[in-house]
């Protein structure tokens, strides 16, 4: 099983990923968070933020998730993942791929900008939703409109979905 949390910067991917990881820990289910920023840092930030570099970073994440899944560890991917073409590859490569789209309004994300992604990078690097398109997800297993609920409410929806998947496995 691969849990893939995606959405623009500020959508709550890492916040919710940590909650999912804690849930699995409490159930004695092995899981691991693969955060896009952590993967970039592991490789000493050798990639920029062009479309090509973003694709390369997502492919690194996909390989890591594949290795974890094959070793019975649930990867919880927290990544913007803006390109539908890569999501289609993920659907084919993983045994059990579960895409959760955290839908966030760009203007709200820019206003709340907890990590200062928008403030510090506009006109300096390509930003998803501004300079590069975020392809609308066509086949997400779950879509959560995070602008209209708390992280705990969003987590309950994810937990409900995951519980159903685990019952069927």
N, C-alpha and C positions, 0 to 999 in steps of 0.2 A: 504494500500500500504506500502510495506517495500522496501526501497532502501538499498542494501547491496553492499558496495564498498570493494573489496578485492584485495589483491596482497601482494607481499613481502614487508618487511620493506623498506621504502624509495620510494615507488611507488606513493605517493601523496594522499593516502586515506583521511587523515584528511584535507589536503589543499582543496581537491575537495569537501569533505563533508561539510565544512564550506561554500563554495560557493553555494552548493545546498540548505543548510539551509537558507542562506541569500535570495536566490531566492524565496523560499517558504514564508519567512517572508514578502517580498515585495508584494506577492500575497495574503497576509492574510490567508495563509494555515498553520495550526499548524503542526510543525515538531520538532524533537528532535534528537540531535546527540548522538549516542551510540558509543563512542570510546573505543576500547579494553583496552587501557592504563588507561583511566578514570575508567572503571569498575574494573580493577585490583586495582587501588588506593582506590576505594570505600571500597573494602574488605581488606584494609590494606596489600595489596600484599601477601595474604595468600597462593597464588598459585605460583608455580615455572614455568618453561618453558619446562618441559617434555611433551611428547605427551599427557599423561593422564591429566596433569594440564591444558594444552591448550584446550583440549576437554571440561573440566569442565568450563573454563572461557567462551568458546563459547556458551555452554549451558546456562550459566547465561545471556549472551547477547541475546540469542534467546528468553528466557522467558521475558526479559525486552521489547524486540521488539514486542512480542506477545501482551503484556499488552497495549503498546502504540497503536498498530494497532487496537485492539478491542475498544479503546477509541477515535478513529478517529484522532489520532496524527501520522503523518508519521515518523517512525523511520528511521534515516539515519545512518546505521551501517558502521563504519570504523574499519575494522578488517582484519588481515592477512587471516584468514579462510582457512588454507591450506589443509583441509581434505574433500575430495569429499563426504564421507559418511555423514558428518554433513550438507553439502550443500543439499544433497538429503532429509534429514530430514526437513530442512528449507522449501524446496519446498512443502512438504506435510503439514506443520503446519501453514503456513501463507496463508491468503486469497488471497493476491496479492504480490508475492515475485519477486523482480527485482534484479538480480545479475549482477553487473558490475565489470568486471575483468580488473584491471589496470596492464597490462603486463609490467614488468620491467626486464631488464637484471641484473642478480646478480652482475656481475663485475662492472657495472655502478653504481648500488646501493651502493656497498662497497666503490667505489671511491668517490661518492658524500656524503655519510653517514652523513646527516645533524644532526641526533639525536645521532650519535656515537654508534649506536646499534651494528654495526659490530666491530668497533675498540675496544669498551669497553667490549665485551662479547665473543669474539672468545676464545675457550678453557676454558671458565668459565661457560657457559650455552648452552643449545641446541638452535641453531639458525635455523630458517626455511630457507631452500635452501642450508644449509651447513651440519648440523647434522640431521635435519629432512626434509623429502621431502615435497615439495609443490606440491600436486596433481594437474595436469593440469585440469583446469575446463572443463567439458564436455558439460555443458548446459547453459553457461552464456548468458544473454539477450543482453549484449553489451561487447565487448572486445576493449580496447583502448591500443595501444602500446605507452605508455607514454614517452619512450626514444626519440621519434622522433617528439614531439610537446610540446608546452608550456602548462602550467596548464590552461590558458584561452582557448586554442584550445580544450583541453580535456573536459573542462567544457561545451563548446558549444555542443559537441557531447552528453554529458550526458543530457543537457538541451533539445536538440532535441528529444532524446529518451523519457524523462519524459513528454514532451509536448504531444507526440503522445499517451502515456499511459493515461494521464489525459483526453484527448479528447475522449478516448474510455470508460472511466469509467462513 
